């Protein structure tokens, strides 16, 4: 042990060593006792002993940490047989013999030759023996004794578990236990006060205290506030020797944290918030956020928000963001600037977790007011109805208004609305909507059997802002009329044995009607008028949309008549009744006695002469050669007739059209009565053009709205448009022109004028050089004199 650590420790050690040496010397001088090394011997080496400690005759005590230059005297061994003449030799064996301890073989003096540390080893067990020096024979039996290391205060207390970490709730009462610390002293706890430890606090007062005996740390002050100070570093000292002067000491650090309790109510930093939101914002979108500050932390700072008052309770909602503990204001219902321009909300923020012992601090909640302004945006038109359902008969006339839709601009400006049809929803253009009135009309004949339902979308657009477009779906159900006659479900061809009896079933027939009457399908069957008195077959209507064809007689012979054609009249129950005629083909066959068909063909023609196979092959080869020769001759004649050159006169396909009248300009449109051309029968054309779809929208786009025609004229125009669309003979560039003035004419005059080929013109017409003579010749052939008005 390093004795230079403390002056007091060094002085105490020197004092103890000197005192022990003096005590041993006094005992050896005044009591020259002989210690017998026998286990049963009652002679004992009397040593000075301390009260409350029982001494054993066969043990020695030696002070630890001896640092002198001379070997440390431990004790003396002596035998009763020893006469002092040197005939006895003492031998020492056991723990540390020779290395730690030595013995004088003549005198029996035992010395320690190394420094001893009780904390490393507290005692040594050795054996001693007295031998005859001449014969080496034992003079006495071997005896065992113990050398105990006497403790000195050379170890300070140590905190083996330090430094320590602990926590205590803030606002805890005085004396609240926090943690217990413990120090260990390596010195002998049974000898003196070297290992008796007391605790004291060196740093951390006046907030904390420590029990001097147990080491329990407690709070020493009340109302310690975490929000004011959260961390404390406390230093605890442990001192041996019962804390007396000269004792050794050790220290440790205890880091104490004040844990949070809910002792602070939330507070809004603002009492008034101003927010704004667009009226077009969707439901559940965020308007803004509010935050109530809480000095606590963790669950003690968790918030919940709610709207407790205001005129916007029904329009807005608030939720808590659990991560940031903020209140998120969202839209509950759609907003409308034209209806209400602002709202006021009163919002409360409160703690979710409350400490009962802190309720006397006041309510753990706070309120604030929020003013929300609704901003106006340009909204698309809104239809009066969100959905339209229309039922229309399939025989409705073209141009009939089947429904009128209406939309309005929800903004305060109330812009004018223009209507149109989304062409993706009506690719076949069955319908047209008036651009200003919203009247939905038909532009083509409707056929329920072709398309029974039409789902179209009507668009409403603001005139001043075309980007604002509203839409509404329109479902059109085409109602059925009886316009289809029933027909057979298939082509009926059946077989009958020639030995059939009268009244035998030949065939069951059924028909189908494409119409769908409300009272259901009821198809009637009868023989056609031309077959009403048919002597061979009769018909029975089963009243279930089927009929039986029965034989009226027997004795059929396929050699006389192998095929019978029976016309059947098929009628429906509509208004008016429609009917069609279907034909049943019956073939007479020869059958065996069991009714199985054996043959249905005529008897084969038998050749009078039986030809061999070789003869037949030769005949077929001759026929094939003749066919090849005929085809070769026909091919040569066709090549001989084909000309080698093409006559240029035959390659003229142009038509010369002569215009002798320029027209009367506006007078023609004013003097002409278009009503005189009306003919309702011209509107129904059976053919349909596929190369051109009517541009109905162009009619309303360019015709002034002040010139709206009457119902008669409007229907006529719609019929004429449909007639032009379905006419396969008219060129595919239909257009509707409105002539409001004649104009001043073209500076270039007519590009097709034959006079433009004059040599006096400065303009080049080289591209017409080859065609010029042809035009002139054609004009002479047709007698056209005014070539300036002749064009292709």
PyMOL commands that set and color helices and strands:
alter all, ss='L'
color gray80, all
select helices_A, chain A and resi 7-30+241-243+298-301+356-361+529-531+613-641+648-651+666-671+674-677+680-683+696-702+705-707+711-726+754-757+766-781+787-789
alter helices_A, ss='H'
color red, helices_A
select strands_A, chain A and resi 59-63+72-76+88-94+101-103+109-112+123-132+143-150+164-169+177-180+198-203+208-210+216-219+231-239+249-259+267-268+272-278+286-290+292-293+303-310+316-321+326-331+342-351+365-375+382-383+387-393+401-404+407-408+417-421+431-433+439-442+453-462+469-479+487-488+493-497+505-512+524-527+537-541+546-551+563-571+579-591+597-599+657-658+790-791
alter strands_A, ss='S'
color yellow, strands_A
deselect
rebuild
show_as cartoon
